[in-house]
Amino acid sequence: MRKREFYEKYSGRKVDRIMVVTPFIHDKYPDKVKAMALSAGIKVFYPS
């Protein structure tokens, strides 16, 4: 989220979506991590 704010501030352009691509989610509860990211407006892509 901070990187989005930084980009918007210095480029003057609005970010309409945030995506993260990762090879894995290293957490005991990956579904919880995905839900938290989605609630923050971040789409997570990873192999299933």
C-alpha positions, 0 to 999 in steps of 0.5 A: 500500500505504501508503494502505491501511495508513493507512486501516486504522489510522485507520478500524479497518476491514480493506481486502479489495481494492485497485483502481487505474483508469488510462487507460494504463500508461506503462512500457516493459513494461506486462505486468511492471507488471501482474504486480508489482501483482497480486503485491502484491494490487492489481488494475489496470484500464485500456483495452486 
